[in-house]
Structures are given as structure tokens and as C-alpha cells.
Amino acid sequence: MHVVKLGRSKSGQTVQARPLSTTVVELDRVSRWNVYRRLQELNMVCECGGDRPLTVAINTPADALLVWSVVQAVTLPKPALTDHLKRCWQQRSLR
């Protein structure tokens, strides 16, 4: 699968920016669509259809972190997410 992101050059012409990486995210059907919708809300370039896996264009390290974060938020049980958040706040308060 080939995913491209369209942008504008300084002259106003449409150009294609190729992703550094196209990542396939293997998830169950419900999680896949939830992650897909959230990534679209965050303006990530991604594609998902039928029984195909979710494919996401990764252009920056921030994009990779964003995909990881969304997948974690959708797939981990709520108590695990709560514990992680508490640990983050504890680390921050130690500074």
C-alpha cells in the first residue's frame, strides 16, 4: 500500500510528501476502527478498509508517538491507563 500526504509548495502548487515510514497496525476490528477514527481527528494520514489492517504514514517521531499513544489509549484496560497516569504525576511531583 502506498500512502502519500499532499501539501502546498511556496508557489502554491500541490506536491506530494512521501512518508518516512508506512506502518501497518494489527488490531481487532473494533479497536482498528476506533484508532482509525481518532487518528483522522488528529489529521494523521491513514487508511483502513474492510478486513484490511490499519495503515498509517509516519513522517516524524511525533507522529510515531501519537500513533503509539492512540493505540495504547484504545487497547489497554482503563485501570492500566489510570496507573500509568498516576506514575507520571508522581514523577512530575518529585522534581
Distance bins in CASP14 RR format, pairs under 12 A and 6 or more apart:
PFRMAT RR
TARGET T0000
AUTHOR 0000-0000-0000
RMODE 2
METHOD distances of the structure
MODEL  1
1 19 0 0 0 0 0 1 0 0 0 0 0
1 22 1 0 0 1 0 0 0 0 0 0 0
1 23 0 0 0 0 0 1 0 0 0 0 0
1 24 0 0 0 0 1 0 0 0 0 0 0
1 45 0 0 0 0 0 1 0 0 0 0 0
1 46 0 0 0 0 0 1 0 0 0 0 0
1 47 1 0 0 1 0 0 0 0 0 0 0
1 48 0 0 0 0 0 1 0 0 0 0 0
1 49 0 0 0 0 0 1 0 0 0 0 0
1 52 0 0 0 0 1 0 0 0 0 0 0
1 53 0 0 0 0 1 0 0 0 0 0 0
1 54 0 0 0 0 0 1 0 0 0 0 0
1 55 1 0 1 0 0 0 0 0 0 0 0
1 56 0 0 0 0 0 1 0 0 0 0 0
1 57 0 0 0 0 0 1 0 0 0 0 0
2 16 0 0 0 0 0 1 0 0 0 0 0
2 18 0 0 0 0 1 0 0 0 0 0 0
2 19 0 0 0 0 1 0 0 0 0 0 0
2 22 1 0 0 1 0 0 0 0 0 0 0
2 45 0 0 0 0 0 1 0 0 0 0 0
2 47 0 0 0 0 1 0 0 0 0 0 0
2 55 0 0 0 0 1 0 0 0 0 0 0
2 57 0 0 0 0 1 0 0 0 0 0 0
3 16 0 0 0 0 0 1 0 0 0 0 0
3 17 0 0 0 0 0 1 0 0 0 0 0
3 18 0 0 0 0 1 0 0 0 0 0 0
3 19 1 0 0 1 0 0 0 0 0 0 0
3 20 0 0 0 0 0 1 0 0 0 0 0
3 21 0 0 0 0 1 0 0 0 0 0 0
3 22 1 0 1 0 0 0 0 0 0 0 0
3 23 0 0 0 0 1 0 0 0 0 0 0
3 24 0 0 0 0 0 1 0 0 0 0 0
3 39 0 0 0 0 0 1 0 0 0 0 0
3 44 0 0 0 0 0 1 0 0 0 0 0
3 45 1 0 1 0 0 0 0 0 0 0 0
3 46 1 0 0 1 0 0 0 0 0 0 0
3 47 1 0 0 1 0 0 0 0 0 0 0
3 48 0 0 0 0 0 1 0 0 0 0 0
3 54 0 0 0 0 0 1 0 0 0 0 0
3 55 1 0 0 1 0 0 0 0 0 0 0
3 56 1 0 0 1 0 0 0 0 0 0 0
3 57 1 0 1 0 0 0 0 0 0 0 0
3 58 0 0 0 0 1 0 0 0 0 0 0
3 59 0 0 0 0 0 1 0 0 0 0 0
3 63 0 0 0 0 0 1 0 0 0 0 0
4 14 0 0 0 0 0 1 0 0 0 0 0
4 15 0 0 0 0 1 0 0 0 0 0 0
4 16 1 0 1 0 0 0 0 0 0 0 0
4 17 1 0 0 1 0 0 0 0 0 0 0
4 18 1 0 0 1 0 0 0 0 0 0 0
4 19 1 0 0 1 0 0 0 0 0 0 0
4 22 0 0 0 0 1 0 0 0 0 0 0
4 45 1 0 0 1 0 0 0 0 0 0 0
4 47 0 0 0 0 0 1 0 0 0 0 0
4 55 0 0 0 0 0 1 0 0 0 0 0
4 57 1 0 0 1 0 0 0 0 0 0 0
4 59 0 0 0 0 0 1 0 0 0 0 0
5 14 0 0 0 0 0 1 0 0 0 0 0
5 15 0 0 0 0 1 0 0 0 0 0 0
5 16 1 0 0 1 0 0 0 0 0 0 0
5 17 1 0 1 0 0 0 0 0 0 0 0
5 18 0 0 0 0 1 0 0 0 0 0 0
5 19 1 0 0 1 0 0 0 0 0 0 0
5 20 0 0 0 0 0 1 0 0 0 0 0
5 22 0 0 0 0 0 1 0 0 0 0 0
5 43 0 0 0 0 1 0 0 0 0 0 0
5 44 0 0 0 0 1 0 0 0 0 0 0
5 45 1 0 1 0 0 0 0 0 0 0 0
5 46 0 0 0 0 0 1 0 0 0 0 0
5 47 0 0 0 0 0 1 0 0 0 0 0
5 56 0 0 0 0 0 1 0 0 0 0 0
5 57 1 0 0 1 0 0 0 0 0 0 0
5 58 0 0 0 0 0 1 0 0 0 0 0
5 59 1 0 0 1 0 0 0 0 0 0 0
5 60 0 0 0 0 0 1 0 0 0 0 0
5 63 0 0 0 0 0 1 0 0 0 0 0
6 12 0 0 0 0 0 1 0 0 0 0 0
6 13 0 0 0 0 0 1 0 0 0 0 0
6 14 1 0 1 0 0 0 0 0 0 0 0
6 15 1 0 0 1 0 0 0 0 0 0 0
6 16 1 0 0 1 0 0 0 0 0 0 0
6 17 1 0 0 1 0 0 0 0 0 0 0
6 18 0 0 0 0 0 1 0 0 0 0 0
6 19 0 0 0 0 0 1 0 0 0 0 0
6 45 0 0 0 0 1 0 0 0 0 0 0
6 57 0 0 0 0 0 1 0 0 0 0 0
7 13 0 0 0 0 1 0 0 0 0 0 0
7 14 1 0 0 1 0 0 0 0 0 0 0
7 15 1 0 1 0 0 0 0 0 0 0 0
7 16 1 0 0 1 0 0 0 0 0 0 0
7 17 1 0 0 1 0 0 0 0 0 0 0
7 18 0 0 0 0 0 1 0 0 0 0 0
7 45 0 0 0 0 0 1 0 0 0 0 0
7 59 0 0 0 0 0 1 0 0 0 0 0
8 14 1 0 0 1 0 0 0 0 0 0 0
8 15 1 0 0 1 0 0 0 0 0 0 0
8 16 0 0 0 0 0 1 0 0 0 0 0
8 17 0 0 0 0 0 1 0 0 0 0 0
9 15 1 0 1 0 0 0 0 0 0 0 0
9 16 0 0 0 0 0 1 0 0 0 0 0
9 17 0 0 0 0 0 1 0 0 0 0 0
16 45 0 0 0 0 0 1 0 0 0 0 0
16 57 0 0 0 0 0 1 0 0 0 0 0
17 45 0 0 0 0 1 0 0 0 0 0 0
17 57 0 0 0 0 1 0 0 0 0 0 0
17 59 1 0 0 1 0 0 0 0 0 0 0
17 60 0 0 0 0 0 1 0 0 0 0 0
18 45 0 0 0 0 0 1 0 0 0 0 0
18 57 0 0 0 0 1 0 0 0 0 0 0
18 58 0 0 0 0 0 1 0 0 0 0 0
18 59 0 0 0 0 1 0 0 0 0 0 0
19 44 0 0 0 0 0 1 0 0 0 0 0
19 45 1 0 0 1 0 0 0 0 0 0 0
19 46 0 0 0 0 0 1 0 0 0 0 0
19 47 0 0 0 0 0 1 0 0 0 0 0
19 55 0 0 0 0 1 0 0 0 0 0 0
19 56 0 0 0 0 1 0 0 0 0 0 0
19 57 1 1 0 0 0 0 0 0 0 0 0
19 58 1 0 1 0 0 0 0 0 0 0 0
19 59 1 0 1 0 0 0 0 0 0 0 0
19 60 0 0 0 0 1 0 0 0 0 0 0
19 63 0 0 0 0 1 0 0 0 0 0 0
19 64 0 0 0 0 0 1 0 0 0 0 0
19 67 0 0 0 0 0 1 0 0 0 0 0
20 45 0 0 0 0 0 1 0 0 0 0 0
20 56 0 0 0 0 0 1 0 0 0 0 0
20 57 0 0 0 0 1 0 0 0 0 0 0
20 58 1 0 1 0 0 0 0 0 0 0 0
20 59 1 0 1 0 0 0 0 0 0 0 0
20 60 1 0 0 1 0 0 0 0 0 0 0
20 61 0 0 0 0 1 0 0 0 0 0 0
20 62 0 0 0 0 0 1 0 0 0 0 0
20 63 0 0 0 0 1 0 0 0 0 0 0
20 64 0 0 0 0 1 0 0 0 0 0 0
21 45 0 0 0 0 0 1 0 0 0 0 0
21 55 0 0 0 0 0 1 0 0 0 0 0
21 56 0 0 0 0 1 0 0 0 0 0 0
21 57 1 0 0 1 0 0 0 0 0 0 0
21 58 1 0 1 0 0 0 0 0 0 0 0
21 59 0 0 0 0 1 0 0 0 0 0 0
21 60 0 0 0 0 0 1 0 0 0 0 0
21 61 0 0 0 0 0 1 0 0 0 0 0
21 63 0 0 0 0 1 0 0 0 0 0 0
21 64 1 0 0 1 0 0 0 0 0 0 0
21 67 0 0 0 0 0 1 0 0 0 0 0
22 44 0 0 0 0 0 1 0 0 0 0 0
22 45 0 0 0 0 1 0 0 0 0 0 0
22 46 0 0 0 0 1 0 0 0 0 0 0
22 47 0 0 0 0 1 0 0 0 0 0 0
22 53 0 0 0 0 0 1 0 0 0 0 0
22 54 0 0 0 0 0 1 0 0 0 0 0
22 55 1 0 1 0 0 0 0 0 0 0 0
22 56 1 0 0 1 0 0 0 0 0 0 0
22 57 1 0 1 0 0 0 0 0 0 0 0
22 58 1 0 0 1 0 0 0 0 0 0 0
22 59 0 0 0 0 0 1 0 0 0 0 0
22 63 0 0 0 0 0 1 0 0 0 0 0
22 67 0 0 0 0 0 1 0 0 0 0 0
23 35 0 0 0 0 0 1 0 0 0 0 0
23 39 0 0 0 0 0 1 0 0 0 0 0
23 44 0 0 0 0 0 1 0 0 0 0 0
23 45 0 0 0 0 0 1 0 0 0 0 0
23 46 0 0 0 0 1 0 0 0 0 0 0
23 47 0 0 0 0 0 1 0 0 0 0 0
23 53 0 0 0 0 1 0 0 0 0 0 0
23 54 0 0 0 0 1 0 0 0 0 0 0
23 55 1 0 0 1 0 0 0 0 0 0 0
23 56 1 0 1 0 0 0 0 0 0 0 0
23 57 1 0 0 1 0 0 0 0 0 0 0
23 58 1 0 1 0 0 0 0 0 0 0 0
23 59 0 0 0 0 0 1 0 0 0 0 0
23 63 0 0 0 0 1 0 0 0 0 0 0
23 64 1 0 0 1 0 0 0 0 0 0 0
23 66 0 0 0 0 0 1 0 0 0 0 0
23 67 1 0 0 1 0 0 0 0 0 0 0
23 68 0 0 0 0 0 1 0 0 0 0 0
23 71 0 0 0 0 0 1 0 0 0 0 0
24 32 0 0 0 0 0 1 0 0 0 0 0
24 46 0 0 0 0 0 1 0 0 0 0 0
24 47 0 0 0 0 0 1 0 0 0 0 0
24 48 0 0 0 0 0 1 0 0 0 0 0
24 52 0 0 0 0 1 0 0 0 0 0 0
24 53 1 0 1 0 0 0 0 0 0 0 0
24 54 1 0 0 1 0 0 0 0 0 0 0
24 55 1 0 1 0 0 0 0 0 0 0 0
24 56 0 0 0 0 1 0 0 0 0 0 0
24 57 0 0 0 0 0 1 0 0 0 0 0
24 58 0 0 0 0 0 1 0 0 0 0 0
24 67 0 0 0 0 0 1 0 0 0 0 0
25 31 0 0 0 0 1 0 0 0 0 0 0
25 32 1 0 0 1 0 0 0 0 0 0 0
25 33 0 0 0 0 0 1 0 0 0 0 0
25 34 0 0 0 0 0 1 0 0 0 0 0
25 35 1 0 0 1 0 0 0 0 0 0 0
25 36 0 0 0 0 1 0 0 0 0 0 0
25 38 0 0 0 0 0 1 0 0 0 0 0
25 39 0 0 0 0 1 0 0 0 0 0 0
25 44 0 0 0 0 0 1 0 0 0 0 0
25 46 0 0 0 0 1 0 0 0 0 0 0
25 47 0 0 0 0 0 1 0 0 0 0 0
25 48 0 0 0 0 1 0 0 0 0 0 0
25 52 0 0 0 0 0 1 0 0 0 0 0
25 53 1 0 0 1 0 0 0 0 0 0 0
25 54 1 0 1 0 0 0 0 0 0 0 0
25 55 1 0 0 1 0 0 0 0 0 0 0
25 56 1 0 0 1 0 0 0 0 0 0 0
25 57 0 0 0 0 0 1 0 0 0 0 0
25 58 0 0 0 0 0 1 0 0 0 0 0
25 64 0 0 0 0 0 1 0 0 0 0 0
25 67 1 0 0 1 0 0 0 0 0 0 0
25 68 0 0 0 0 1 0 0 0 0 0 0
25 70 0 0 0 0 1 0 0 0 0 0 0
25 71 1 0 0 1 0 0 0 0 0 0 0
25 72 0 0 0 0 0 1 0 0 0 0 0
25 74 0 0 0 0 0 1 0 0 0 0 0
25 75 0 0 0 0 0 1 0 0 0 0 0
26 32 0 0 0 0 1 0 0 0 0 0 0
26 35 0 0 0 0 0 1 0 0 0 0 0
26 48 0 0 0 0 0 1 0 0 0 0 0
26 51 0 0 0 0 0 1 0 0 0 0 0
26 52 0 0 0 0 0 1 0 0 0 0 0
26 53 1 0 1 0 0 0 0 0 0 0 0
26 54 0 0 0 0 1 0 0 0 0 0 0
26 55 0 0 0 0 0 1 0 0 0 0 0
26 56 0 0 0 0 0 1 0 0 0 0 0
26 71 0 0 0 0 0 1 0 0 0 0 0
26 75 0 0 0 0 0 1 0 0 0 0 0
27 33 0 0 0 0 1 0 0 0 0 0 0
27 34 0 0 0 0 1 0 0 0 0 0 0
27 35 1 0 0 1 0 0 0 0 0 0 0
27 36 0 0 0 0 1 0 0 0 0 0 0
27 38 0 0 0 0 0 1 0 0 0 0 0
27 39 0 0 0 0 0 1 0 0 0 0 0
27 48 0 0 0 0 1 0 0 0 0 0 0
27 52 0 0 0 0 0 1 0 0 0 0 0
27 53 1 0 0 1 0 0 0 0 0 0 0
27 54 1 0 0 1 0 0 0 0 0 0 0
27 55 0 0 0 0 0 1 0 0 0 0 0
27 56 0 0 0 0 0 1 0 0 0 0 0
27 67 0 0 0 0 0 1 0 0 0 0 0
27 70 0 0 0 0 0 1 0 0 0 0 0
27 71 1 0 0 1 0 0 0 0 0 0 0
27 72 0 0 0 0 0 1 0 0 0 0 0
27 74 1 0 0 1 0 0 0 0 0 0 0
27 75 1 0 0 1 0 0 0 0 0 0 0
28 34 0 0 0 0 1 0 0 0 0 0 0
28 35 0 0 0 0 0 1 0 0 0 0 0
28 51 0 0 0 0 0 1 0 0 0 0 0
28 53 0 0 0 0 0 1 0 0 0 0 0
28 54 0 0 0 0 0 1 0 0 0 0 0
28 71 0 0 0 0 0 1 0 0 0 0 0
28 74 0 0 0 0 0 1 0 0 0 0 0
28 75 0 0 0 0 1 0 0 0 0 0 0
29 35 0 0 0 0 0 1 0 0 0 0 0
29 36 0 0 0 0 0 1 0 0 0 0 0
29 48 0 0 0 0 0 1 0 0 0 0 0
29 49 0 0 0 0 0 1 0 0 0 0 0
29 50 0 0 0 0 1 0 0 0 0 0 0
29 51 0 0 0 0 1 0 0 0 0 0 0
29 52 0 0 0 0 0 1 0 0 0 0 0
29 53 0 0 0 0 0 1 0 0 0 0 0
29 54 0 0 0 0 0 1 0 0 0 0 0
30 36 0 0 0 0 0 1 0 0 0 0 0
30 37 0 0 0 0 0 1 0 0 0 0 0
30 74 0 0 0 0 1 0 0 0 0 0 0
30 75 0 0 0 0 0 1 0 0 0 0 0
31 37 0 0 0 0 0 1 0 0 0 0 0
31 38 0 0 0 0 0 1 0 0 0 0 0
31 48 0 0 0 0 0 1 0 0 0 0 0
31 53 0 0 0 0 0 1 0 0 0 0 0
31 54 0 0 0 0 1 0 0 0 0 0 0
31 70 0 0 0 0 0 1 0 0 0 0 0
31 71 1 0 0 1 0 0 0 0 0 0 0
31 72 0 0 0 0 0 1 0 0 0 0 0
31 73 0 0 0 0 0 1 0 0 0 0 0
31 74 1 0 1 0 0 0 0 0 0 0 0
31 75 1 0 1 0 0 0 0 0 0 0 0
31 76 0 0 0 0 0 1 0 0 0 0 0
32 38 0 0 0 0 0 1 0 0 0 0 0
32 39 0 0 0 0 0 1 0 0 0 0 0
32 46 0 0 0 0 0 1 0 0 0 0 0
32 47 0 0 0 0 0 1 0 0 0 0 0
32 48 1 0 0 1 0 0 0 0 0 0 0
32 49 0 0 0 0 1 0 0 0 0 0 0
32 50 0 0 0 0 1 0 0 0 0 0 0
32 51 0 0 0 0 1 0 0 0 0 0 0
32 52 0 0 0 0 1 0 0 0 0 0 0
32 53 1 0 0 1 0 0 0 0 0 0 0
32 54 1 0 1 0 0 0 0 0 0 0 0
32 55 0 0 0 0 0 1 0 0 0 0 0
32 56 0 0 0 0 0 1 0 0 0 0 0
32 70 0 0 0 0 0 1 0 0 0 0 0
32 71 0 0 0 0 1 0 0 0 0 0 0
32 74 0 0 0 0 1 0 0 0 0 0 0
32 75 0 0 0 0 0 1 0 0 0 0 0
33 39 0 0 0 0 0 1 0 0 0 0 0
33 40 0 0 0 0 0 1 0 0 0 0 0
33 46 0 0 0 0 0 1 0 0 0 0 0
33 48 1 0 0 1 0 0 0 0 0 0 0
33 49 0 0 0 0 1 0 0 0 0 0 0
33 50 0 0 0 0 1 0 0 0 0 0 0
33 51 0 0 0 0 0 1 0 0 0 0 0
33 52 0 0 0 0 0 1 0 0 0 0 0
33 53 0 0 0 0 0 1 0 0 0 0 0
33 54 0 0 0 0 1 0 0 0 0 0 0
33 74 0 0 0 0 1 0 0 0 0 0 0
34 40 0 0 0 0 0 1 0 0 0 0 0
34 41 0 0 0 0 0 1 0 0 0 0 0
34 48 0 0 0 0 0 1 0 0 0 0 0
34 54 0 0 0 0 0 1 0 0 0 0 0
34 70 0 0 0 0 1 0 0 0 0 0 0
34 71 0 0 0 0 1 0 0 0 0 0 0
34 73 0 0 0 0 1 0 0 0 0 0 0
34 74 1 0 1 0 0 0 0 0 0 0 0
34 75 0 0 0 0 1 0 0 0 0 0 0
35 41 0 0 0 0 0 1 0 0 0 0 0
35 42 0 0 0 0 0 1 0 0 0 0 0
35 44 0 0 0 0 1 0 0 0 0 0 0
35 46 0 0 0 0 1 0 0 0 0 0 0
35 48 0 0 0 0 1 0 0 0 0 0 0
35 53 0 0 0 0 0 1 0 0 0 0 0
35 54 1 0 0 1 0 0 0 0 0 0 0
35 55 0 0 0 0 0 1 0 0 0 0 0
35 56 0 0 0 0 1 0 0 0 0 0 0
35 66 0 0 0 0 0 1 0 0 0 0 0
35 67 0 0 0 0 1 0 0 0 0 0 0
35 68 0 0 0 0 0 1 0 0 0 0 0
35 69 0 0 0 0 0 1 0 0 0 0 0
35 70 1 0 1 0 0 0 0 0 0 0 0
35 71 1 0 1 0 0 0 0 0 0 0 0
35 72 0 0 0 0 1 0 0 0 0 0 0
35 73 0 0 0 0 1 0 0 0 0 0 0
35 74 1 0 1 0 0 0 0 0 0 0 0
35 75 0 0 0 0 1 0 0 0 0 0 0
36 42 0 0 0 0 0 1 0 0 0 0 0
36 44 0 0 0 0 1 0 0 0 0 0 0
36 45 0 0 0 0 0 1 0 0 0 0 0
36 46 1 0 1 0 0 0 0 0 0 0 0
36 47 0 0 0 0 1 0 0 0 0 0 0
36 48 1 0 1 0 0 0 0 0 0 0 0
36 49 0 0 0 0 1 0 0 0 0 0 0
36 50 0 0 0 0 0 1 0 0 0 0 0
36 52 0 0 0 0 0 1 0 0 0 0 0
36 53 0 0 0 0 0 1 0 0 0 0 0
36 54 1 0 1 0 0 0 0 0 0 0 0
36 55 0 0 0 0 1 0 0 0 0 0 0
36 56 0 0 0 0 1 0 0 0 0 0 0
36 67 0 0 0 0 0 1 0 0 0 0 0
36 70 0 0 0 0 1 0 0 0 0 0 0
36 71 0 0 0 0 0 1 0 0 0 0 0
36 74 0 0 0 0 1 0 0 0 0 0 0
37 44 0 0 0 0 0 1 0 0 0 0 0
37 46 0 0 0 0 1 0 0 0 0 0 0
37 48 0 0 0 0 1 0 0 0 0 0 0
37 54 0 0 0 0 0 1 0 0 0 0 0
37 70 0 0 0 0 1 0 0 0 0 0 0
37 74 0 0 0 0 1 0 0 0 0 0 0
38 44 0 0 0 0 1 0 0 0 0 0 0
38 46 0 0 0 0 1 0 0 0 0 0 0
38 48 0 0 0 0 0 1 0 0 0 0 0
38 54 0 0 0 0 0 1 0 0 0 0 0
38 56 0 0 0 0 0 1 0 0 0 0 0
38 66 0 0 0 0 1 0 0 0 0 0 0
38 67 0 0 0 0 1 0 0 0 0 0 0
38 69 0 0 0 0 1 0 0 0 0 0 0
38 70 1 0 1 0 0 0 0 0 0 0 0
38 71 0 0 0 0 1 0 0 0 0 0 0
38 72 0 0 0 0 0 1 0 0 0 0 0
38 73 1 0 0 1 0 0 0 0 0 0 0
38 74 1 0 0 1 0 0 0 0 0 0 0
38 75 0 0 0 0 0 1 0 0 0 0 0
39 45 0 0 0 0 1 0 0 0 0 0 0
39 46 1 0 1 0 0 0 0 0 0 0 0
39 47 0 0 0 0 0 1 0 0 0 0 0
39 48 0 0 0 0 1 0 0 0 0 0 0
39 54 0 0 0 0 1 0 0 0 0 0 0
39 55 0 0 0 0 0 1 0 0 0 0 0
39 56 1 0 0 1 0 0 0 0 0 0 0
39 57 0 0 0 0 1 0 0 0 0 0 0
39 58 0 0 0 0 0 1 0 0 0 0 0
39 63 0 0 0 0 1 0 0 0 0 0 0
39 66 1 0 0 1 0 0 0 0 0 0 0
39 67 1 0 0 1 0 0 0 0 0 0 0
39 68 0 0 0 0 0 1 0 0 0 0 0
39 69 0 0 0 0 0 1 0 0 0 0 0
39 70 1 0 1 0 0 0 0 0 0 0 0
39 71 0 0 0 0 1 0 0 0 0 0 0
39 73 0 0 0 0 0 1 0 0 0 0 0
39 74 0 0 0 0 0 1 0 0 0 0 0
40 46 1 0 0 1 0 0 0 0 0 0 0
40 47 0 0 0 0 0 1 0 0 0 0 0
40 48 0 0 0 0 1 0 0 0 0 0 0
40 54 0 0 0 0 0 1 0 0 0 0 0
40 56 0 0 0 0 0 1 0 0 0 0 0
40 70 0 0 0 0 0 1 0 0 0 0 0
41 66 0 0 0 0 0 1 0 0 0 0 0
41 70 0 0 0 0 1 0 0 0 0 0 0
42 56 0 0 0 0 0 1 0 0 0 0 0
42 62 0 0 0 0 0 1 0 0 0 0 0
42 63 0 0 0 0 1 0 0 0 0 0 0
42 65 0 0 0 0 0 1 0 0 0 0 0
42 66 1 0 0 1 0 0 0 0 0 0 0
42 67 0 0 0 0 1 0 0 0 0 0 0
42 69 0 0 0 0 1 0 0 0 0 0 0
42 70 1 0 0 1 0 0 0 0 0 0 0
42 73 0 0 0 0 0 1 0 0 0 0 0
43 56 0 0 0 0 0 1 0 0 0 0 0
43 57 0 0 0 0 0 1 0 0 0 0 0
43 59 0 0 0 0 0 1 0 0 0 0 0
43 63 0 0 0 0 0 1 0 0 0 0 0
43 66 0 0 0 0 1 0 0 0 0 0 0
44 54 0 0 0 0 0 1 0 0 0 0 0
44 55 0 0 0 0 0 1 0 0 0 0 0
44 56 1 0 0 1 0 0 0 0 0 0 0
44 57 1 0 0 1 0 0 0 0 0 0 0
44 58 0 0 0 0 1 0 0 0 0 0 0
44 59 0 0 0 0 1 0 0 0 0 0 0
44 60 0 0 0 0 0 1 0 0 0 0 0
44 62 0 0 0 0 0 1 0 0 0 0 0
44 63 1 0 0 1 0 0 0 0 0 0 0
44 64 0 0 0 0 0 1 0 0 0 0 0
44 65 0 0 0 0 0 1 0 0 0 0 0
44 66 1 0 0 1 0 0 0 0 0 0 0
44 67 1 0 0 1 0 0 0 0 0 0 0
44 68 0 0 0 0 0 1 0 0 0 0 0
44 69 0 0 0 0 0 1 0 0 0 0 0
44 70 0 0 0 0 1 0 0 0 0 0 0
44 71 0 0 0 0 0 1 0 0 0 0 0
45 54 0 0 0 0 0 1 0 0 0 0 0
45 55 0 0 0 0 1 0 0 0 0 0 0
45 56 1 0 0 1 0 0 0 0 0 0 0
45 57 1 1 0 0 0 0 0 0 0 0 0
45 58 0 0 0 0 1 0 0 0 0 0 0
45 59 1 0 0 1 0 0 0 0 0 0 0
45 60 0 0 0 0 0 1 0 0 0 0 0
45 63 0 0 0 0 1 0 0 0 0 0 0
45 66 0 0 0 0 0 1 0 0 0 0 0
45 67 0 0 0 0 0 1 0 0 0 0 0
46 52 0 0 0 0 0 1 0 0 0 0 0
46 53 0 0 0 0 0 1 0 0 0 0 0
46 54 1 0 0 1 0 0 0 0 0 0 0
46 55 1 0 0 1 0 0 0 0 0 0 0
46 56 1 0 1 0 0 0 0 0 0 0 0
46 57 1 0 0 1 0 0 0 0 0 0 0
46 58 0 0 0 0 0 1 0 0 0 0 0
46 59 0 0 0 0 0 1 0 0 0 0 0
46 63 0 0 0 0 0 1 0 0 0 0 0
46 66 0 0 0 0 0 1 0 0 0 0 0
46 67 0 0 0 0 1 0 0 0 0 0 0
46 70 0 0 0 0 0 1 0 0 0 0 0
46 71 0 0 0 0 0 1 0 0 0 0 0
47 53 0 0 0 0 1 0 0 0 0 0 0
47 54 1 0 0 1 0 0 0 0 0 0 0
47 55 1 0 1 0 0 0 0 0 0 0 0
47 56 0 0 0 0 1 0 0 0 0 0 0
47 57 0 0 0 0 1 0 0 0 0 0 0
48 54 1 0 1 0 0 0 0 0 0 0 0
48 55 1 0 0 1 0 0 0 0 0 0 0
48 56 0 0 0 0 1 0 0 0 0 0 0
49 55 0 0 0 0 1 0 0 0 0 0 0
54 67 0 0 0 0 1 0 0 0 0 0 0
54 70 0 0 0 0 0 1 0 0 0 0 0
54 71 0 0 0 0 1 0 0 0 0 0 0
54 74 0 0 0 0 0 1 0 0 0 0 0
55 67 0 0 0 0 0 1 0 0 0 0 0
56 63 1 0 0 1 0 0 0 0 0 0 0
56 64 0 0 0 0 1 0 0 0 0 0 0
56 66 0 0 0 0 1 0 0 0 0 0 0
56 67 1 0 1 0 0 0 0 0 0 0 0
56 68 0 0 0 0 0 1 0 0 0 0 0
56 70 0 0 0 0 1 0 0 0 0 0 0
56 71 0 0 0 0 1 0 0 0 0 0 0
57 63 1 0 0 1 0 0 0 0 0 0 0
57 64 0 0 0 0 0 1 0 0 0 0 0
57 66 0 0 0 0 0 1 0 0 0 0 0
57 67 0 0 0 0 1 0 0 0 0 0 0
58 64 1 0 1 0 0 0 0 0 0 0 0
58 65 0 0 0 0 1 0 0 0 0 0 0
58 66 0 0 0 0 1 0 0 0 0 0 0
58 67 1 0 0 1 0 0 0 0 0 0 0
58 68 0 0 0 0 0 1 0 0 0 0 0
59 66 0 0 0 0 0 1 0 0 0 0 0
59 67 0 0 0 0 0 1 0 0 0 0 0
60 66 0 0 0 0 1 0 0 0 0 0 0
60 67 0 0 0 0 0 1 0 0 0 0 0
61 67 0 0 0 0 0 1 0 0 0 0 0
61 68 0 0 0 0 0 1 0 0 0 0 0
62 68 0 0 0 0 0 1 0 0 0 0 0
62 69 0 0 0 0 0 1 0 0 0 0 0
63 69 0 0 0 0 0 1 0 0 0 0 0
63 70 0 0 0 0 0 1 0 0 0 0 0
64 70 0 0 0 0 0 1 0 0 0 0 0
64 71 0 0 0 0 0 1 0 0 0 0 0
65 71 0 0 0 0 0 1 0 0 0 0 0
65 72 0 0 0 0 0 1 0 0 0 0 0
66 72 0 0 0 0 0 1 0 0 0 0 0
66 73 0 0 0 0 0 1 0 0 0 0 0
67 73 0 0 0 0 0 1 0 0 0 0 0
67 74 0 0 0 0 0 1 0 0 0 0 0
68 74 0 0 0 0 0 1 0 0 0 0 0
68 75 0 0 0 0 0 1 0 0 0 0 0
68 76 0 0 0 0 0 1 0 0 0 0 0
69 75 0 0 0 0 0 1 0 0 0 0 0
69 76 0 0 0 0 0 1 0 0 0 0 0
69 81 0 0 0 0 0 1 0 0 0 0 0
69 84 0 0 0 0 0 1 0 0 0 0 0
70 76 0 0 0 0 0 1 0 0 0 0 0
72 78 0 0 0 0 0 1 0 0 0 0 0
72 80 0 0 0 0 1 0 0 0 0 0 0
72 81 1 0 0 1 0 0 0 0 0 0 0
72 84 0 0 0 0 1 0 0 0 0 0 0
72 85 0 0 0 0 0 1 0 0 0 0 0
73 80 0 0 0 0 0 1 0 0 0 0 0
73 81 1 0 0 1 0 0 0 0 0 0 0
73 82 0 0 0 0 0 1 0 0 0 0 0
73 84 0 0 0 0 0 1 0 0 0 0 0
73 85 0 0 0 0 0 1 0 0 0 0 0
74 81 0 0 0 0 0 1 0 0 0 0 0
75 81 0 0 0 0 1 0 0 0 0 0 0
76 82 0 0 0 0 1 0 0 0 0 0 0
76 83 0 0 0 0 1 0 0 0 0 0 0
76 84 0 0 0 0 1 0 0 0 0 0 0
76 85 0 0 0 0 0 1 0 0 0 0 0
77 83 0 0 0 0 1 0 0 0 0 0 0
77 84 0 0 0 0 0 1 0 0 0 0 0
78 84 0 0 0 0 0 1 0 0 0 0 0
78 85 0 0 0 0 0 1 0 0 0 0 0
79 85 0 0 0 0 0 1 0 0 0 0 0
79 86 0 0 0 0 0 1 0 0 0 0 0
80 86 0 0 0 0 0 1 0 0 0 0 0
80 87 0 0 0 0 0 1 0 0 0 0 0
81 87 0 0 0 0 0 1 0 0 0 0 0
81 88 0 0 0 0 0 1 0 0 0 0 0
82 88 0 0 0 0 0 1 0 0 0 0 0
82 89 0 0 0 0 0 1 0 0 0 0 0
83 89 0 0 0 0 0 1 0 0 0 0 0
83 90 0 0 0 0 0 1 0 0 0 0 0
84 90 0 0 0 0 0 1 0 0 0 0 0
84 91 0 0 0 0 0 1 0 0 0 0 0
85 91 0 0 0 0 0 1 0 0 0 0 0
85 92 0 0 0 0 0 1 0 0 0 0 0
86 92 0 0 0 0 0 1 0 0 0 0 0
86 93 0 0 0 0 0 1 0 0 0 0 0
87 93 0 0 0 0 0 1 0 0 0 0 0
87 94 0 0 0 0 0 1 0 0 0 0 0
88 94 0 0 0 0 0 1 0 0 0 0 0
88 95 0 0 0 0 0 1 0 0 0 0 0
89 95 0 0 0 0 0 1 0 0 0 0 0
END
